[in-house]
Amino acid sequence: MAESFLEEQLRRIRKMTEQMSRASINAAEVSNEMARDRELNPQDPLHEVRDYRTHISPRPDSKERSDDHAGHVRRPTRPSSRRRR
């Protein structure tokens, strides 16, 4: 019974070792491919950056604009919590 357990463990270890070896080789290939791609296509770091922000400035409605042009001063919407003496 102990021998079959050890044989199973040995088989699993060999299988995992093979998988790790393949993963290591694949990682090295990917790294080399990325380096080769960078050499063939030199670009600045911001080449792929896109700005998706919208650049819309807020516009006051027509009533507020007419008040501003007439010289009216806007009052705060909430009262002050402290009173001046």
A tleap script that builds the chain and sets N, CA, C and O, in Angstrom:
source leaprc.protein.ff14SB
mol = sequence {
  NMET ALA GLU SER PHE LEU GLU GLU GLN LEU
  ARG ARG ILE ARG LYS MET THR GLU GLN MET
  SER ARG ALA SER ILE ASN ALA ALA GLU VAL
  SER ASN GLU MET ALA ARG ASP ARG GLU LEU
  ASN PRO GLN ASP PRO LEU HIE GLU VAL ARG
  ASP TYR ARG THR HIE ILE SER PRO ARG PRO
  ASP SER LYS GLU ARG SER ASP ASP HIE ALA
  GLY HIE VAL ARG ARG PRO THR ARG PRO SER
  SER ARG ARG ARG CARG
}
set mol.1.N position { 0.824 -1.192 0.000 }
set mol.1.CA position { 0.000 0.000 0.000 }
set mol.1.C position { 0.869 1.258 0.000 }
set mol.1.O position { 0.569 2.211 -0.718 }
set mol.2.N position { 1.926 1.273 0.784 }
set mol.2.CA position { 2.806 2.432 0.846 }
set mol.2.C position { 3.524 2.633 -0.481 }
set mol.2.O position { 3.769 3.767 -0.893 }
set mol.3.N position { 3.866 1.517 -1.162 }
set mol.3.CA position { 4.558 1.629 -2.443 }
set mol.3.C position { 3.665 2.253 -3.505 }
set mol.3.O position { 4.121 3.091 -4.282 }
set mol.4.N position { 2.405 1.856 -3.548 }
set mol.4.CA position { 1.493 2.427 -4.548 }
set mol.4.C position { 1.269 3.919 -4.295 }
set mol.4.O position { 1.163 4.701 -5.240 }
set mol.5.N position { 1.196 4.310 -3.031 }
set mol.5.CA position { 1.045 5.731 -2.700 }
set mol.5.C position { 2.261 6.514 -3.163 }
set mol.5.O position { 2.128 7.588 -3.750 }
set mol.6.N position { 3.454 5.972 -2.899 }
set mol.6.CA position { 4.681 6.665 -3.295 }
set mol.6.C position { 4.820 6.713 -4.812 }
set mol.6.O position { 5.273 7.717 -5.360 }
set mol.7.N position { 4.435 5.640 -5.492 }
set mol.7.CA position { 4.478 5.647 -6.955 }
set mol.7.C position { 3.528 6.712 -7.527 }
set mol.7.O position { 3.879 7.430 -8.463 }
set mol.8.N position { 2.335 6.801 -6.956 }
set mol.8.CA position { 1.371 7.816 -7.396 }
set mol.8.C position { 1.922 9.225 -7.163 }
set mol.8.O position { 1.794 10.094 -8.026 }
set mol.9.N position { 2.521 9.445 -6.021 }
set mol.9.CA position { 3.102 10.762 -5.725 }
set mol.9.C position { 4.239 11.084 -6.686 }
set mol.9.O position { 4.363 12.216 -7.152 }
set mol.10.N position { 5.075 10.079 -6.983 }
set mol.10.CA position { 6.183 10.274 -7.909 }
set mol.10.C position { 5.664 10.607 -9.307 }
set mol.10.O position { 6.218 11.475 -9.982 }
set mol.11.N position { 4.608 9.928 -9.743 }
set mol.11.CA position { 4.018 10.203 -11.044 }
set mol.11.C position { 3.443 11.635 -11.090 }
set mol.11.O position { 3.597 12.347 -12.083 }
set mol.12.N position { 2.790 12.029 -10.011 }
set mol.12.CA position { 2.238 13.390 -9.957 }
set mol.12.C position { 3.339 14.444 -9.968 }
set mol.12.O position { 3.195 15.482 -10.613 }
set mol.13.N position { 4.431 14.187 -9.263 }
set mol.13.CA position { 5.555 15.131 -9.229 }
set mol.13.C position { 6.182 15.268 -10.613 }
set mol.13.O position { 6.500 16.374 -11.050 }
set mol.14.N position { 6.360 14.137 -11.300 }
set mol.14.CA position { 6.917 14.195 -12.658 }
set mol.14.C position { 6.009 14.979 -13.601 }
set mol.14.O position { 6.480 15.791 -14.397 }
set mol.15.N position { 4.717 14.732 -13.504 }
set mol.15.CA position { 3.761 15.450 -14.347 }
set mol.15.C position { 3.809 16.951 -14.065 }
set mol.15.O position { 3.812 17.753 -14.999 }
set mol.16.N position { 3.845 17.335 -12.801 }
set mol.16.CA position { 3.906 18.761 -12.447 }
set mol.16.C position { 5.223 19.384 -12.889 }
set mol.16.O position { 5.252 20.546 -13.295 }
set mol.17.N position { 6.315 18.624 -12.816 }
set mol.17.CA position { 7.616 19.123 -13.266 }
set mol.17.C position { 7.590 19.409 -14.763 }
set mol.17.O position { 8.117 20.424 -15.218 }
set mol.18.N position { 6.973 18.505 -15.529 }
set mol.18.CA position { 6.839 18.723 -16.970 }
set mol.18.C position { 5.996 19.966 -17.268 }
set mol.18.O position { 6.334 20.756 -18.150 }
set mol.19.N position { 4.913 20.129 -16.537 }
set mol.19.CA position { 4.051 21.307 -16.732 }
set mol.19.C position { 4.800 22.589 -16.411 }
set mol.19.O position { 4.685 23.575 -17.139 }
set mol.20.N position { 5.565 22.583 -15.332 }
set mol.20.CA position { 6.337 23.771 -14.955 }
set mol.20.C position { 7.408 24.082 -16.000 }
set mol.20.O position { 7.671 25.246 -16.303 }
set mol.21.N position { 8.017 23.040 -16.542 }
set mol.21.CA position { 9.032 23.231 -17.575 }
set mol.21.C position { 8.407 23.856 -18.822 }
set mol.21.O position { 8.968 24.785 -19.401 }
set mol.22.N position { 7.240 23.343 -19.235 }
set mol.22.CA position { 6.549 23.922 -20.403 }
set mol.22.C position { 6.138 25.370 -20.138 }
set mol.22.O position { 6.269 26.224 -21.015 }
set mol.23.N position { 5.650 25.642 -18.950 }
set mol.23.CA position { 5.239 27.014 -18.617 }
set mol.23.C position { 6.434 27.958 -18.649 }
set mol.23.O position { 6.323 29.088 -19.126 }
set mol.24.N position { 7.566 27.504 -18.149 }
set mol.24.CA position { 8.768 28.325 -18.155 }
set mol.24.C position { 9.238 28.612 -19.579 }
set mol.24.O position { 9.625 29.734 -19.903 }
set mol.25.N position { 9.198 27.585 -20.420 }
set mol.25.CA position { 9.598 27.763 -21.819 }
set mol.25.C position { 8.648 28.725 -22.526 }
set mol.25.O position { 9.087 29.605 -23.265 }
set mol.26.N position { 7.338 28.556 -22.296 }
set mol.26.CA position { 6.353 29.456 -22.917 }
set mol.26.C position { 6.546 30.896 -22.457 }
set mol.26.O position { 6.437 31.821 -23.261 }
set mol.27.N position { 6.832 31.095 -21.173 }
set mol.27.CA position { 7.046 32.449 -20.656 }
set mol.27.C position { 8.266 33.089 -21.307 }
set mol.27.O position { 8.250 34.276 -21.634 }
set mol.28.N position { 9.321 32.305 -21.494 }
set mol.28.CA position { 10.523 32.838 -22.142 }
set mol.28.C position { 10.241 33.194 -23.594 }
set mol.28.O position { 10.729 34.208 -24.091 }
set mol.29.N position { 9.448 32.359 -24.282 }
set mol.29.CA position { 9.097 32.651 -25.667 }
set mol.29.C position { 8.277 33.936 -25.776 }
set mol.29.O position { 8.513 34.762 -26.658 }
set mol.30.N position { 7.324 34.091 -24.882 }
set mol.30.CA position { 6.499 35.304 -24.893 }
set mol.30.C position { 7.349 36.527 -24.616 }
set mol.30.O position { 7.185 37.560 -25.265 }
set mol.31.N position { 8.254 36.422 -23.661 }
set mol.31.CA position { 9.128 37.540 -23.335 }
set mol.31.C position { 10.002 37.923 -24.529 }
set mol.31.O position { 10.172 39.105 -24.827 }
set mol.32.N position { 10.550 36.921 -25.207 }
set mol.32.CA position { 11.367 37.192 -26.388 }
set mol.32.C position { 10.536 37.812 -27.503 }
set mol.32.O position { 10.994 38.728 -28.187 }
set mol.33.N position { 9.330 37.321 -27.684 }
set mol.33.CA position { 8.450 37.866 -28.721 }
set mol.33.C position { 8.091 39.329 -28.426 }
set mol.33.O position { 8.053 40.156 -29.336 }
set mol.34.N position { 7.832 39.637 -27.173 }
set mol.34.CA position { 7.521 41.024 -26.804 }
set mol.34.C position { 8.726 41.925 -27.036 }
set mol.34.O position { 8.566 43.046 -27.520 }
set mol.35.N position { 9.923 41.464 -26.705 }
set mol.35.CA position { 11.128 42.259 -26.932 }
set mol.35.C position { 11.351 42.487 -28.418 }
set mol.35.O position { 11.714 43.586 -28.838 }
set mol.36.N position { 11.133 41.449 -29.210 }
set mol.36.CA position { 11.288 41.564 -30.660 }
set mol.36.C position { 10.252 42.549 -31.231 }
set mol.36.O position { 10.566 43.338 -32.123 }
set mol.37.N position { 9.033 42.495 -30.716 }
set mol.37.CA position { 7.984 43.404 -31.173 }
set mol.37.C position { 8.330 44.852 -30.829 }
set mol.37.O position { 8.104 45.754 -31.636 }
set mol.38.N position { 8.877 45.075 -29.632 }
set mol.38.CA position { 9.271 46.441 -29.238 }
set mol.38.C position { 10.381 46.972 -30.132 }
set mol.38.O position { 10.406 48.160 -30.454 }
set mol.39.N position { 11.296 46.099 -30.533 }
set mol.39.CA position { 12.399 46.535 -31.403 }
set mol.39.C position { 11.902 46.883 -32.801 }
set mol.39.O position { 12.376 47.839 -33.416 }
set mol.40.N position { 10.948 46.107 -33.296 }
set mol.40.CA position { 10.447 46.333 -34.651 }
set mol.40.C position { 9.478 47.508 -34.738 }
set mol.40.O position { 9.376 48.147 -35.785 }
set mol.41.N position { 8.777 47.795 -33.668 }
set mol.41.CA position { 7.775 48.867 -33.655 }
set mol.41.C position { 8.044 49.846 -32.520 }
set mol.41.O position { 7.286 49.886 -31.551 }
set mol.42.N position { 9.101 50.628 -32.624 }
set mol.42.CA position { 9.358 51.579 -31.532 }
set mol.42.C position { 8.294 52.672 -31.511 }
set mol.42.O position { 8.027 53.312 -32.528 }
set mol.43.N position { 7.703 52.876 -30.366 }
set mol.43.CA position { 6.678 53.898 -30.190 }
set mol.43.C position { 6.911 54.572 -28.850 }
set mol.43.O position { 7.516 54.009 -27.938 }
set mol.44.N position { 6.413 55.792 -28.763 }
set mol.44.CA position { 6.519 56.456 -27.481 }
set mol.44.C position { 5.526 55.818 -26.506 }
set mol.44.O position { 4.564 55.187 -26.945 }
set mol.45.N position { 5.733 55.965 -25.210 }
set mol.45.CA position { 4.881 55.286 -24.232 }
set mol.45.C position { 3.418 55.717 -24.292 }
set mol.45.O position { 2.537 54.968 -23.869 }
set mol.46.N position { 3.152 56.906 -24.809 }
set mol.46.CA position { 1.771 57.397 -24.828 }
set mol.46.C position { 1.084 57.163 -26.165 }
set mol.46.O position { 0.007 57.706 -26.413 }
set mol.47.N position { 1.693 56.366 -27.023 }
set mol.47.CA position { 1.140 56.147 -28.360 }
set mol.47.C position { -0.270 55.552 -28.312 }
set mol.47.O position { -1.136 55.961 -29.086 }
set mol.48.N position { -0.506 54.608 -27.428 }
set mol.48.CA position { -1.800 53.933 -27.363 }
set mol.48.C position { -2.774 54.575 -26.379 }
set mol.48.O position { -3.893 54.084 -26.228 }
set mol.49.N position { -2.384 55.652 -25.709 }
set mol.49.CA position { -3.240 56.275 -24.711 }
set mol.49.C position { -4.303 57.109 -25.403 }
set mol.49.O position { -4.016 57.881 -26.318 }
set mol.50.N position { -5.528 56.938 -24.951 }
set mol.50.CA position { -6.630 57.713 -25.512 }
set mol.50.C position { -7.330 58.470 -24.393 }
set mol.50.O position { -7.464 57.970 -23.276 }
set mol.51.N position { -7.762 59.651 -24.703 }
set mol.51.CA position { -8.461 60.479 -23.724 }
set mol.51.C position { -9.948 60.422 -24.047 }
set mol.51.O position { -10.385 60.941 -25.074 }
set mol.52.N position { -10.722 59.793 -23.169 }
set mol.52.CA position { -12.148 59.642 -23.404 }
set mol.52.C position { -12.978 60.653 -22.608 }
set mol.52.O position { -14.205 60.559 -22.569 }
set mol.53.N position { -12.319 61.600 -21.986 }
set mol.53.CA position { -13.069 62.601 -21.231 }
set mol.53.C position { -13.808 63.523 -22.191 }
set mol.53.O position { -13.365 63.770 -23.313 }
set mol.54.N position { -14.932 64.019 -21.727 }
set mol.54.CA position { -15.650 65.006 -22.523 }
set mol.54.C position { -15.242 66.384 -22.021 }
set mol.54.O position { -15.140 66.614 -20.816 }
set mol.55.N position { -15.014 67.279 -22.943 }
set mol.55.CA position { -14.563 68.624 -22.583 }
set mol.55.C position { -15.692 69.614 -22.822 }
set mol.55.O position { -15.626 70.457 -23.716 }
set mol.56.N position { -16.707 69.495 -22.021 }
set mol.56.CA position { -17.846 70.399 -22.134 }
set mol.56.C position { -17.842 71.287 -20.894 }
set mol.56.O position { -17.905 70.801 -19.765 }
set mol.57.N position { -17.766 72.586 -21.123 }
set mol.57.CA position { -17.795 73.494 -19.987 }
set mol.57.C position { -19.258 73.747 -19.621 }
set mol.57.O position { -20.113 73.860 -20.500 }
set mol.58.N position { -19.540 73.835 -18.329 }
set mol.58.CA position { -20.933 74.064 -17.916 }
set mol.58.C position { -21.395 75.452 -18.352 }
set mol.58.O position { -20.659 76.430 -18.218 }
set mol.59.N position { -22.602 75.528 -18.869 }
set mol.59.CA position { -23.165 76.806 -19.304 }
set mol.59.C position { -24.302 77.179 -18.368 }
set mol.59.O position { -25.187 76.366 -18.103 }
set mol.60.N position { -24.280 78.381 -17.877 }
set mol.60.CA position { -25.412 78.814 -17.042 }
set mol.60.C position { -26.642 78.992 -17.922 }
set mol.60.O position { -26.526 79.303 -19.107 }
set mol.61.N position { -27.815 78.794 -17.340 }
set mol.61.CA position { -29.030 78.979 -18.141 }
set mol.61.C position { -29.232 80.456 -18.464 }
set mol.61.O position { -28.552 81.310 -17.896 }
set mol.62.N position { -30.129 80.758 -19.343 }
set mol.62.CA position { -30.288 82.125 -19.862 }
set mol.62.C position { -30.682 83.114 -18.770 }
set mol.62.O position { -30.270 84.272 -18.831 }
set mol.63.N position { -31.476 82.694 -17.758 }
set mol.63.CA position { -31.899 83.610 -16.694 }
set mol.63.C position { -30.689 84.069 -15.877 }
set mol.63.O position { -30.546 85.255 -15.579 }
set mol.64.N position { -29.822 83.118 -15.517 }
set mol.64.CA position { -28.639 83.484 -14.726 }
set mol.64.C position { -27.726 84.407 -15.521 }
set mol.64.O position { -27.141 85.329 -14.953 }
set mol.65.N position { -27.595 84.180 -16.804 }
set mol.65.CA position { -26.737 85.047 -17.606 }
set mol.65.C position { -27.305 86.457 -17.663 }
set mol.65.O position { -26.556 87.431 -17.591 }
set mol.66.N position { -28.602 86.573 -17.789 }
set mol.66.CA position { -29.180 87.919 -17.860 }
set mol.66.C position { -29.011 88.634 -16.526 }
set mol.66.O position { -28.790 89.845 -16.499 }
set mol.67.N position { -29.112 87.893 -15.402 }
set mol.67.CA position { -28.906 88.512 -14.093 }
set mol.67.C position { -27.459 88.952 -13.926 }
set mol.67.O position { -27.196 90.024 -13.380 }
set mol.68.N position { -26.518 88.136 -14.390 }
set mol.68.CA position { -25.111 88.495 -14.274 }
set mol.68.C position { -24.814 89.753 -15.083 }
set mol.68.O position { -24.053 90.611 -14.635 }
set mol.69.N position { -25.396 89.871 -16.251 }
set mol.69.CA position { -25.140 91.037 -17.088 }
set mol.69.C position { -25.812 92.283 -16.533 }
set mol.69.O position { -25.358 93.399 -16.786 }
set mol.70.N position { -26.883 92.103 -15.785 }
set mol.70.CA position { -27.601 93.258 -15.237 }
set mol.70.C position { -26.933 93.781 -13.973 }
set mol.70.O position { -27.341 94.817 -13.447 }
set mol.71.N position { -25.913 93.082 -13.475 }
set mol.71.CA position { -25.202 93.561 -12.298 }
set mol.71.C position { -25.717 92.982 -10.998 }
set mol.71.O position { -25.285 93.409 -9.927 }
set mol.72.N position { -26.617 92.032 -11.055 }
set mol.72.CA position { -27.129 91.418 -9.836 }
set mol.72.C position { -26.066 90.519 -9.220 }
set mol.72.O position { -25.306 89.845 -9.915 }
set mol.73.N position { -26.041 90.534 -7.890 }
set mol.73.CA position { -25.118 89.674 -7.164 }
set mol.73.C position { -25.915 88.480 -6.648 }
set mol.73.O position { -26.992 88.642 -6.075 }
set mol.74.N position { -25.387 87.307 -6.853 }
set mol.74.CA position { -26.086 86.112 -6.394 }
set mol.74.C position { -25.900 85.948 -4.899 }
set mol.74.O position { -24.805 86.161 -4.380 }
set mol.75.N position { -26.943 85.579 -4.219 }
set mol.75.CA position { -26.885 85.343 -2.784 }
set mol.75.C position { -26.656 83.859 -2.530 }
set mol.75.O position { -27.047 83.010 -3.331 }
set mol.76.N position { -26.019 83.562 -1.410 }
set mol.76.CA position { -25.822 82.151 -1.091 }
set mol.76.C position { -27.167 81.450 -0.894 }
set mol.76.O position { -28.127 82.079 -0.449 }
set mol.77.N position { -27.248 80.185 -1.212 }
set mol.77.CA position { -28.508 79.466 -1.124 }
set mol.77.C position { -28.837 79.031 0.290 }
set mol.77.O position { -30.009 78.797 0.588 }
set mol.78.N position { -27.860 78.912 1.174 }
set mol.78.CA position { -28.139 78.523 2.553 }
set mol.78.C position { -27.661 79.623 3.493 }
set mol.78.O position { -26.645 80.266 3.228 }
set mol.79.N position { -28.367 79.841 4.564 }
set mol.79.CA position { -27.947 80.901 5.501 }
set mol.79.C position { -26.694 80.484 6.262 }
set mol.79.O position { -26.430 79.297 6.454 }
set mol.80.N position { -25.939 81.473 6.687 }
set mol.80.CA position { -24.731 81.213 7.445 }
set mol.80.C position { -25.099 80.692 8.822 }
set mol.80.O position { -26.098 81.112 9.406 }
set mol.81.N position { -24.290 79.779 9.338 }
set mol.81.CA position { -24.595 79.209 10.652 }
set mol.81.C position { -24.186 80.155 11.783 }
set mol.81.O position { -24.700 80.027 12.895 }
set mol.82.N position { -23.277 81.099 11.532 }
set mol.82.CA position { -22.878 82.066 12.553 }
set mol.82.C position { -23.325 83.457 12.152 }
set mol.82.O position { -23.365 83.783 10.965 }
set mol.83.N position { -23.653 84.258 13.113 }
set mol.83.CA position { -24.036 85.648 12.852 }
set mol.83.C position { -22.869 86.558 13.195 }
set mol.83.O position { -22.146 86.331 14.166 }
set mol.84.N position { -22.703 87.570 12.397 }
set mol.84.CA position { -21.681 88.573 12.705 }
set mol.84.C position { -22.287 89.643 13.599 }
set mol.84.O position { -23.478 89.939 13.512 }
set mol.85.N position { -21.471 90.208 14.441 }
set mol.85.CA position { -21.965 91.287 15.327 }
set mol.85.C position { -21.425 92.601 14.908 }
set mol.85.O position { -21.728 93.619 15.529 }
savepdb mol mol.pdb
quit
